[in-house]
Amino acid sequence: MIKFIKNFRKDEAGAVTVDWVVLTAAVVGLAVAAFTAIESTTSTLTSEAAVVLDTANATTTAITY
């Protein structure tokens, strides 16, 4: 039993999997944070563009802001 425990402690075959799981979780976390920041800015820009397009007159040649 002692030999089994010593061999188990030396075996590092699963350590790479743990590293990849941690790295993947970090990338997903950063992606969620970036999406949240971009989504709020994009939402504001979209609503402002909608207001400009709603007030624009299709017969005029120039749009004034």
Backbone as a ProteinNet text record, in pm:
[ID]
protein_1_A
[PRIMARY]
MIKFIKNFRKDEAGAVTVDWVVLTAAVVGLAVAAFTAIESTTSTLTSEAAVVLDTANATTTAITY
[TERTIARY]
82.4	0	87.1	195.8	286.3	345	379.1	434.7	332.5	206.5	99.5	87	90.7	77.8	195.8	316.5	434.9	426.7	384.6	369.7	260.1	152.4	42.1	86.9	166.2	214.5	311.1	389.7	485.3	419.5	304.8	238.2	179.5	218.6	171	91.4	35.9	-34.5	-159.9	-230	-352.3	-328.6	-206.1	-178.3	-200.6	-175.7	-195.2	-343.5	-428	-572.2	-618.4	-567.9	-604.8	-561.3	-442.2	-394.3	-486.3	-525	-611.4	-748.9	-800.9	-931.4	-923.5	-817.8	-801.3	-783.2	-701.5	-681.3	-809.4	-884.4	-1010.2	-1110	-1117.1	-1207	-1167.2	-1038.2	-992	-1029.4	-1012.8	-1047.5	-1197.7	-1277.7	-1422.8	-1461.7	-1398.9	-1426.9	-1392.6	-1278	-1239.7	-1334.3	-1379.3	-1472.6	-1606	-1652.4	-1778.4	-1762.4	-1650.8	-1627.2	-1619.5	-1551.4	-1540.9	-1677.5	-1754.3	-1886.7	-1975.6	-1968.7	-2051.1	-2014.5	-1885.1	-1841.9	-1881	-1863.3	-1895	-2046	-2122.2	-2267	-2331.1	-2287.4	-2349.4	-2318.2	-2195.6	-2158.4	-2232.7	-2242.7	-2311.3	-2460.1	-2518	-2659.7	-2686.2	-2599.9	-2613.2	-2597.2	-2498	-2474.4	-2592	-2647.9	-2761.8	-2883.1	-2910.2	-3026.8	-3006.3	-2884.8	-2857.5	-2871.1	-2825.1	-2837.9	-2984.9	-3064.1	-3206.5	-3276.7	-3238.6	-3299	-3264.7	-3139.2	-3097.6	-3170.9	-3182	-3250.5	-3399.6	-3460.1	-3603.2	-3632.4	-3540.6	-3565.2	-3516.2	-3446.2	-3392.3	-3504.4	-3489.8	-3585.8	-3520.7	-3587.4	-3529.5	-3516.2	-3586	-3578.5	-3464.6	-3402.1	-3291.6	-3161.6	-3066.6	-2937.5	-2833.8	-2854.1	-2756.1	-2824.7	-2756.4	-2808	-2728.5	-2796.7	-2729.8	-2744.3	-2640.5	-2643.3	-2652.7
-119.7	0	126.4	123.1	238.1	263.8	156.5	170.9	236.2	197.3	254.9	405.2	445.3	586.8	667.1	612.7	682.4	698.5	593.3	601.5	700.3	701.1	792.6	937.6	963.5	1098.6	1146	1056	1092.4	1110.6	1046.8	1051.6	1190.8	1255.7	1389.4	1392.8	1280.5	1272.1	1358.9	1374.3	1453.9	1601	1640.1	1778.3	1873.1	1827.5	1911	1941.2	1845.5	1866	1975.3	1973.4	2075.8	2213.9	2223.1	2350.2	2401.7	2313	2354.9	2397.5	2331.2	2368.8	2507.6	2535.5	2666.4	2774.4	2749	2847.1	2873.1	2768.4	2783.8	2864.6	2838.8	2915.6	3062.8	3090.6	3229.7	3298.2	3229.5	3287.1	3312.7	3220.3	3239.6	3357.9	3370.4	3482.9	3616.2	3622.3	3745.5	3776	3673.2	3693.4	3747.9	3697.6	3747.5	3893	3925.4	4063.6	4157.2	4114.5	4196.9	4212.8	4105.8	4112	4209.6	4207.8	4298	4443.2	4472.7	4609.8	4654.3	4568.6	4603.7	4614.2	4528.1	4526.5	4654.6	4706.7	4829.2	4947.9	4956.4	5064.5	5052.4	4932.4	4909.1	4939	4907.6	4936	5085.7	5164.1	5309.6	5362.7	5314.9	5358.4	5322.9	5205.7	5162.5	5250.7	5281.5	5366.3	5508.2	5560.8	5693.6	5693.2	5588.2	5577.8	5565.9	5496.7	5483.4	5618	5699.9	5833.3	5917.9	5914.9	5992.7	5944.9	5815.2	5762.5	5791.4	5790.2	5820.1	5965.8	6054.2	6196.5	6241.8	6158.6	6197.2	6203.5	6298.5	6314.3	6257.4	6166	6097.7	6189.3	6301.5	6389.6	6489.9	6505.9	6600.4	6534.5	6615.1	6562.1	6563.8	6639	6648.1	6624.6	6552.6	6527.8	6614.7	6691.8	6775.4	6711.2	6715.6	6654.9	6759.7
0	0	0	71.9	76.6	-62.1	-133.7	-268.5	-362.3	-348.3	-430.7	-403.9	-279.2	-243.3	-296.3	-287.8	-338.7	-490.3	-560.4	-706.4	-745.2	-669.5	-697.9	-680.1	-578.1	-551.4	-659.7	-716.9	-821.3	-957.8	-978.1	-1108.8	-1132.3	-1242.8	-1274.6	-1404.5	-1444.6	-1572.4	-1575	-1465	-1462	-1435.1	-1404.2	-1369.4	-1487.3	-1608.3	-1726.9	-1745.1	-1715.8	-1727.1	-1632	-1511.9	-1414.5	-1464.2	-1519.5	-1573.1	-1683	-1774.5	-1884.2	-1834.5	-1733.2	-1677.9	-1615.6	-1541.9	-1479.5	-1586.2	-1686.9	-1793.6	-1872.2	-1899.7	-1972	-1890.6	-1761.7	-1675.1	-1672.7	-1672.2	-1673.5	-1805	-1915.4	-2046.3	-2054.9	-2005.8	-2008	-1919.9	-1804.7	-1716	-1779.9	-1846.5	-1916	-2031.9	-2101.7	-2212.2	-2162	-2049.3	-1992	-1949.2	-1888	-1846	-1966.4	-2070.7	-2191.2	-2257.7	-2263.6	-2324.4	-2249.2	-2118	-2037.6	-2064.1	-2071.5	-2097.5	-2237.5	-2335.3	-2473.9	-2493.8	-2429.8	-2448.5	-2399.4	-2286.4	-2234.9	-2326.2	-2375.5	-2467	-2599.5	-2650.7	-2777.2	-2765.4	-2651.7	-2630.1	-2634.9	-2572.7	-2575.6	-2718.3	-2789.4	-2926.4	-3016.7	-2998.3	-3079.5	-3056	-2930.7	-2903.2	-2956.1	-2947.7	-3004	-3156.2	-3221	-3366.3	-3406	-3326.6	-3356.1	-3348.1	-3250.7	-3238.6	-3360.4	-3404.2	-3520.7	-3645.8	-3663.2	-3781.5	-3778.6	-3659.9	-3650.3	-3683.2	-3648.8	-3673.2	-3809.7	-3882.4	-4012.9	-4116.1	-4206.7	-4315.2	-4440.9	-4506	-4621.8	-4742.5	-4743.7	-4860.7	-4851.7	-4738.4	-4724.5	-4767.6	-4804.6	-4848.6	-4740.5	-4634.9	-4527.3	-4394.8	-4307.3	-4172.8	-4077.6	-3996.5	-3896.8	-3760.3	-3683.5	-3550.4	-3444
[MASK]
+++++++++++++++++++++++++++++++++++++++++++++++++++++++++++++++++

